[in-house]
Each structure stands twice: as C-alpha cells, then as structure tokens.
Amino acid sequence: MQAEALLLERNSHPRLTGEVPGQDVLEFIYQAALRAPDHGNLRPWRFIEFTGQGRERLGELFCQALLADKPDAEEAMQKKRKMMPLRAPMVIAAIAKVTPDHPKVPAVEQVISAGAAAQNIILAAHAKGLGAMWRTGDVAFDPVVSKGLGLAEDDQIVGFIYLGEIEGRCKPVPEHNTEDYVERWS
C-alpha cells in the first residue's frame, strides 16, 4: 500500500471478525509501533495482547471495574462490559510506561509517544489489510483495570486497539477542510 493511501484512507472499523493475525503480521505491526517518536530513547510503551479466553478475562476485569464503582449495576450492563473485548478477534492494550520526574522527558511527552506507537499499530494493521478500532472509555482510566493488568502507579492505558478482518462495508472517509484546523503565522 502506498504511504499516501495509507494515511488518507485509514478509517476506524467497529465491526471486526476473523482469525487472530498471524505472527508475521503481528511482528510487522509491533515493529511499526516501535518506530514511534521517542525523546530520550525511553521506549515508554508496553503492549498486552488479548486473544481467545484472554479477551473473556479482560471482559471480566472490565465488569469488576464496573461493580467496584456501581455494586448494584444491572445484569445487562455487566453483560455489556463482559462482551466488550469480544468485538474483535484480538485486542491490544497500549500502555504508556511512564518514567516519572525524568529530567528531560516530561510524563506528558511519554504518554504522547505511547499514543504515537498506538497510531502506528493502527496504520500497520491497515497496511496489512486489517481493520482496527482504538477504544478508550472509562475502562482505560479505571484503577481496577490498571491494577488488574499489573500496571505501575505512573503507567497509563492510552487505548485498547481492536484488530481483525473488516466485517461489512467500509464507511466513507470524510473530507475535512484544512482551513478549519490550521492557523498560519508568516
């Protein structure tokens, strides 16, 4: 795929199916992630893969977080939480592995770097013909989920990336007017 098409045709795909990507595709995806901008060569990212029953365990963790916040949550809401990771054959948690109080690289820059790595995962998946969806929601910011994933106190989930084959038709990529977003100083 040409770089221009990759950048301008990428789109989020909420309906994903199929098999877990093969090891060669995943290696390509992770190598792309590791090329993200990284001030100080901190490599401030970590990834956790969820496939098969791992997705069910993640759904249970999401439900635990719900019940910690709302012990009387309705059964339908609990079921919805449990089903969230089952929307795709694979989910990757992208995590900012933050070095607090770094003398040259502030925490926000480390989180942005992890976000860039997550974006590279999505672009690499698109390059390989896969669909992807970057999801956050309250589960990405929940201390129960962070603890359940074994994150350090300063680590941050930047997103859950859902990967799989695209199901159904692709929605059109919207056109945007750059003038609405660009300010020029001359």
N, C-alpha and C positions, 0 to 999 in steps of 0.2 A: 504494500500500500504506500502511495506517495505521501510524504510528510504533509503537504497542503491538504489533501483529502482527509488524512488522519485528524488534523487539527480542526478543520472546518465542518466535518461530518459527524464527529463524535456526538453521541446522544445518550442519555440515561435510558435504561431499559428495565422497567419494573417487573416484567414477566419473563422469567428465566427458567430454563429446563435443561434436560440432557444430562450428560455424564460430567463428572469432575474433570477439569482439564488435565491432560497428560503431563508427565513430569517434564518433558522438554518444553512445553508451553509455559508451565509454571516457572521453570528456570529462566526463560526469556522475560517473563513478567517481573520476577524478582530482580533480575539484573537491571531492568529498566528502572525499577524503584530505587535501586542503589546508586543511580546516576543523578539523583535529585541534588539540587544545590545544598551545600553543606559547609557553612562557615566553620573553620577550625577543625574540619575532619572529625567531628564528634560522632558521626553516624547516629544521630538522635532518633532512631526509629527501631521498631520491633514489630513483627507481624505474627499473628496467631491464625492458623488455618482451622476451619471447622468444616468437616465433611461427614457424611454418614451419621452415625449416632452422636458425633461431636456437635452437630447442629441441634440435635434434640437436647443435649446437655446445656448448650448455650441458651436455648429456649427456656429450660428450667431455671437457669440463672436469671434470665430476664423476668420470669414470673416471681422468683424470690425477691427481686428488687421491688416489683410492684407490691407484693404483700408486706414488705418491710415498711413501705410508705402508706399503703392502704390495706390494712389487715382484713377489712371487710369487702375487698374487691369482688365484684360479681364473677361468677364462673365463666361467663362469656369473655370478660376482659382477661381473665387468667389464661383461657384457651388461646386468645388472640396473641398474647405475649409469647406463649409456648410455640406458636406456629410461625412467628416472625422469621426465624432463621431458615425455615423450610421453604421459603420463597425462591430459593436457588439451590443448585447442587453444591455450591461452595460459598462460604463466607470467609472473608479475611478481615480480621481486626487490625487496623493500622494504628499504631501506638507511638506517641512521642515519648521517647525515653530521655527525659529532661535531666540535665546536669544543673542543679540549682546553683545560683550565685557564681556562675562561670565568669571569669574576669573579662572575657572578650565577647562571649556569645550569650546574650540575654535569653531567658526562657522562651519568650515570645518568638524569637528567631528559630529556636529549636523546634517549636511546635509548627511553625510555618514550613520548616524543612520537612517534617514528617508529613504535612499536608501535601507538599510537592511530591514526595515519594508515593503517596496515595494516588495523586493525579497521574503519575507515571504508570502505576498499576492499571488504572482505567484506560489510559491511552494504549498501553501494550496489549491489553485484552482486546481492545478494538482492532488493533493492527493484526491480531490473530483471528479475527472474525467472531470474537465472543462479545456478548453483551455484558454490561456492568451497571451497577447502581450503587452510588455512595449514599449510605444512610447514616443518620446520627440519631436524632430523637433523644428523649430523656434517658434512655438506657446508656447512651455514650457518656453521660455525665453523672451517672449514678455510682455512689461509693460502694454499694453492694456488688455491682457488676465489676468495678475496678478491683475490688478485693478478691472476688471470685476468679478473676483472670490472673491473679498473682502480681498485680502491678505495684510498683513502689509508690510511695506517697506523692512524689512530684510528677509521676508519669500521667499522661493524658491520652485518652482514646480520641483520635481525630476522626474516626469513622469506621463503619462496618461496610466493607465492599462486597456486594453480592455479585457472583460471577456465574455465567452459564451461557447456554445457547439461547438466542433470542427467540421468544415464542410470540407468534402473531406478527402483525405488520409493524414496521418502524414508524414512529410519529415523525412528522416533518421537522426538520431543523429550522428553528425560527431565524428570521433575518433581524439583525439589530442595526440601528443607526449609530455608528461610532461617535457622531457628534453629541449624542446624549450622554456619553461617558468620558469624553476626552476634553481636557482643558489644555490650551496651548499658551505657553509663555514664550515670547520671542524677544 
